[in-house]
Amino acid sequence: MTEHDVKDLSLAAAGKLKIEWAEQSMPVLRQVRERFTKEQPLKGIRLGACLHVTTETAVLMMTLKAGGAQVALCASNPLSTQDDTAAALVKEYGIPVFAQKGEDNKRYYSHLEAVLKTEPQVTMDDGADLISQLHGESNVSKDLARNVIGGTEETTTGVIRLRAMEKEGVLAFPVIAVNDADTKHLFDNRYGTGQSTIDGILRATNVLLAGKIVVVAGYGMCGRGVASRAHGMGAHVVVTETAPMRALEAVMDGYQVMPMARAAEVGDVFVTVTGNMAVIRQEHFVKMKDGAIVANSGHFNVEIDLEALGKLAQSRRSMRPFVEELSLRGGKRIYVLGEGRLINLAAAEGHPATVMDMSFANQALSAEYVVKHGRSLEKKVYVVPRDIDLEIARLKLASMDVQIDVLTPAQEEYLSSWTHGT
């Protein structure tokens, strides 16, 4: 039996059906797999992945294995694992998986170590936890890091961490910022996060959003997606921001913009998508209405200061799956969803396969690029090469039977010339 630590292998049959369902909506990754099967660009490469263990991730793992990689997978978030998917990857596809939904911190980090024991030559991260472990102080970590050709990173949060490592001169190998590819952040972050966040909130609470004031903290691509989908369901959207340009854009998109200190007084539902810590904290909790709902769709649960809220609480109880009620002095109740972790994966199924198709095609092709070019790259964070980004967009359009125009020779000459006047 393939090495693993999953909750229940008897769930494998159900997981396989769900993987097949997702695969139908991932035509770009299927085309990548066809080429990988023929060319074997990852042959013999040990690849360690720390990603959300979902059906879409399963299709990526199968693609990497088809390309010749020896893959090992652990979860990038304690609440995001789909246990049936994890079981299917082990039992049906022979891929080592170390992940259980609801695992505690001790088990979570033991799973990271299990992947690192495979001595990966390429890392694939969603939040940079695997890379962070590789950059630990122990001699073992340093020895393992020296053998890594390069890595890839899926998220805004992870890229922020990696750029900080690069700036401090501690990054041990080159990393491709998959998050920064246009075919990732323009679609996955906006449409994927937008839809799946609302899906997670509704599955957890069954609350009616129409007429509610939804406060969205952060107006990057993820925040834009959440704001757009909440507005589409009839909510009044308030945006909080620290960046002037994004705040201005939110205003021009028709949303109210104000500091969290003011938004806390009026909001009914709060969603954080910033990649930063303590975006909602004690000074905000004390101003909230009775019955306020607080959720996070950024990568880590640090966006909500849960420790401060816990100290304010006089009592707490679980009301529904993924809904915890905290009662404050005076009887005011605040509801925290999914333990403050990614609500779209804690209470729902994450992004639709259609958008993950592009994100994970970026992962697969970036892994191939790292294997080919990693040893000649500096120890820096790199954006996905433009030709990979454009090829994924081309394949996605073709799969949707969408055709576009082609520049004529005269048009190409005009665009490349400075001599044409008015």
Summary of the structure (lengths in Angstrom):
residues: 422
radius of gyration: 22.1
end to end distance: 71.4
largest distance: 74.1
contacts: 1558
relative contact order: 0.13
helix: 50%
strand: 17%
